[in-house]
């Protein structure tokens, strides 16, 4: 579980697998300029960073 914001991450995996493994979408979307960004939970995701 991620408890704090993370910066400079690397995500490993195939995009098709990521879409298939989506298990949750949060309602915390933020509007940044013309983009709308929210949280998505993906099962088995490999993430590395600081």
MDTraj code that builds the backbone (N, CA, C; nanometers):
import mdtraj as md
import numpy as np

residues = "UNK UNK UNK UNK UNK UNK UNK UNK UNK UNK UNK UNK UNK UNK UNK UNK UNK UNK UNK UNK UNK UNK UNK UNK UNK UNK UNK UNK UNK UNK UNK UNK UNK UNK UNK UNK UNK UNK UNK UNK UNK UNK UNK UNK UNK UNK UNK UNK UNK UNK".split()
xyz = np.array([
    [0.0842, -0.1168, 0.0000],
    [0.0000, 0.0000, 0.0000],
    [0.0893, 0.1238, 0.0000],
    [0.0562, 0.2199, -0.0811],
    [0.1293, 0.3465, -0.0860],
    [0.0625, 0.4427, 0.0108],
    [0.1405, 0.4931, 0.1061],
    [0.0853, 0.5815, 0.2087],
    [0.1123, 0.7290, 0.1802],
    [0.2112, 0.7573, 0.0957],
    [0.2500, 0.8952, 0.0668],
    [0.2679, 0.9130, -0.0832],
    [0.2591, 1.0354, -0.1348],
    [0.2816, 1.0597, -0.2776],
    [0.4219, 1.0139, -0.3200],
    [0.4337, 0.9617, -0.4403],
    [0.5614, 0.9143, -0.4918],
    [0.6014, 1.0007, -0.6104],
    [0.7300, 1.0224, -0.6270],
    [0.7814, 1.1022, -0.7383],
    [0.8811, 1.0179, -0.8171],
    [0.8916, 1.0438, -0.9462],
    [0.9873, 0.9768, -1.0337],
    [0.9759, 0.8253, -1.0244],
    [0.8675, 0.7704, -1.0774],
    [0.8467, 0.6261, -1.0716],
    [0.8707, 0.5615, -1.2068],
    [0.8954, 0.4317, -1.2036],
    [0.9046, 0.3495, -1.3231],
    [0.7987, 0.2414, -1.3121],
    [0.7200, 0.2243, -1.4170],
    [0.6154, 0.1224, -1.4194],
    [0.6555, 0.0193, -1.5239],
    [0.6547, -0.1095, -1.4835],
    [0.6941, -0.2160, -1.5756],
    [0.5732, -0.3008, -1.6115],
    [0.5555, -0.3277, -1.7388],
    [0.4463, -0.4145, -1.7809],
    [0.3949, -0.3774, -1.9187],
    [0.3097, -0.4635, -1.9723],
    [0.2464, -0.4377, -2.1019],
    [0.1162, -0.3638, -2.0796],
    [0.0895, -0.2647, -2.1621],
    [-0.0309, -0.1833, -2.1481],
    [-0.1577, -0.2689, -2.1549],
    [-0.1616, -0.3675, -2.2439],
    [-0.2779, -0.4567, -2.2540],
    [-0.3038, -0.5270, -2.1209],
    [-0.1970, -0.5755, -2.0568],
    [-0.2111, -0.6445, -1.9284],
    [-0.2589, -0.5489, -1.8206],
    [-0.2093, -0.4258, -1.8233],
    [-0.2512, -0.3266, -1.7239],
    [-0.4009, -0.2989, -1.7347],
    [-0.4506, -0.2807, -1.8562],
    [-0.5944, -0.2575, -1.8751],
    [-0.6753, -0.3779, -1.8270],
    [-0.6287, -0.4977, -1.8585],
    [-0.6992, -0.6195, -1.8191],
    [-0.7034, -0.6356, -1.6672],
    [-0.5973, -0.5915, -1.5984],
    [-0.5836, -0.6135, -1.4545],
    [-0.6350, -0.4987, -1.3680],
    [-0.7079, -0.4029, -1.4264],
    [-0.7665, -0.2946, -1.3466],
    [-0.8710, -0.3541, -1.2530],
    [-0.8540, -0.3280, -1.1217],
    [-0.9491, -0.3806, -1.0229],
    [-1.0256, -0.2694, -0.9516],
    [-0.9853, -0.1442, -0.9737],
    [-1.0571, -0.0345, -0.9102],
    [-1.0222, 0.0999, -0.9709],
    [-1.1213, 0.1884, -0.9742],
    [-1.1027, 0.3253, -1.0217],
    [-1.1627, 0.4171, -0.9163],
    [-1.0825, 0.5102, -0.8645],
    [-1.1281, 0.5997, -0.7575],
    [-1.2034, 0.7196, -0.8140],
    [-1.2727, 0.7898, -0.7258],
    [-1.3463, 0.9100, -0.7668],
    [-1.2720, 1.0367, -0.7239],
    [-1.1382, 1.0309, -0.7262],
    [-1.0563, 1.1430, -0.6800],
    [-0.9934, 1.2224, -0.7948],
    [-1.0568, 1.2243, -0.9101],
    [-0.9995, 1.2890, -1.0283],
    [-0.9743, 1.4379, -1.0063],
    [-0.8593, 1.4829, -1.0567],
    [-0.8213, 1.6242, -1.0520],
    [-0.8108, 1.6765, -1.1940],
    [-0.8522, 1.7996, -1.2160],
    [-0.8390, 1.8612, -1.3474],
    [-0.7100, 1.9416, -1.3499],
    [-0.6232, 1.9083, -1.4444],
    [-0.4979, 1.9800, -1.4670],
    [-0.4992, 2.0299, -1.6103],
    [-0.5199, 2.1590, -1.6271],
    [-0.5299, 2.2175, -1.7606],
    [-0.6440, 2.1477, -1.8354],
    [-0.6159, 2.0836, -1.9472],
    [-0.7217, 2.0154, -2.0223],
    [-0.7268, 1.8661, -1.9905],
    [-0.6462, 1.8203, -1.8937],
    [-0.6421, 1.6789, -1.8562],
    [-0.7174, 1.6544, -1.7267],
    [-0.7766, 1.5372, -1.7161],
    [-0.8418, 1.4950, -1.5926],
    [-0.7697, 1.3688, -1.5460],
    [-0.7116, 1.3728, -1.4251],
    [-0.6252, 1.2658, -1.3773],
    [-0.6813, 1.2081, -1.2482],
    [-0.6913, 1.0752, -1.2398],
    [-0.7418, 1.0094, -1.1197],
    [-0.6605, 0.8857, -1.0857],
    [-0.6992, 0.8174, -0.9785],
    [-0.6281, 0.6985, -0.9318],
    [-0.6909, 0.5721, -0.9886],
    [-0.6042, 0.4780, -1.0253],
    [-0.6476, 0.3477, -1.0753],
    [-0.5674, 0.2410, -1.0014],
    [-0.6344, 0.1348, -0.9557],
    [-0.5678, 0.0223, -0.8899],
    [-0.5546, -0.0915, -0.9898],
    [-0.4292, -0.1358, -1.0104],
    [-0.4010, -0.2434, -1.1051],
    [-0.3369, -0.3586, -1.0286],
    [-0.3956, -0.4776, -1.0379],
    [-0.3439, -0.5953, -0.9672],
    [-0.2074, -0.6357, -1.0217],
    [-0.1154, -0.6697, -0.9329],
    [0.0145, -0.7223, -0.9730],
    [0.1066, -0.6225, -1.0391],
    [0.0828, -0.4932, -1.0225],
    [0.1641, -0.3906, -1.0874],
    [0.3028, -0.3833, -1.0235],
    [0.4068, -0.3758, -1.1059],
    [0.5430, -0.3577, -1.0579],
    [0.5792, -0.2109, -1.0730],
    [0.6110, -0.1469, -0.9605],
    [0.6457, -0.0047, -0.9600],
    [0.7756, 0.0126, -0.8835],
    [0.8664, 0.0935, -0.9371],
    [0.9916, 0.1233, -0.8679],
    [1.0108, 0.2735, -0.8675],
    [1.0720, 0.3251, -0.7640],
    [1.0976, 0.4686, -0.7579],
    [1.1393, 0.5131, -0.6208],
    [1.1472, 0.6439, -0.6070],
    [1.1892, 0.6990, -0.4775],
    [1.0779, 0.7801, -0.4163],
])
top = md.Topology()
chain = top.add_chain()
for i, resn in enumerate(residues, 1):
    res = top.add_residue(resn, chain, resSeq=i)
    for name in ("N", "CA", "C"):
        top.add_atom(name, md.element.get_by_symbol(name[0]), res)
traj = md.Trajectory(xyz[None], top)
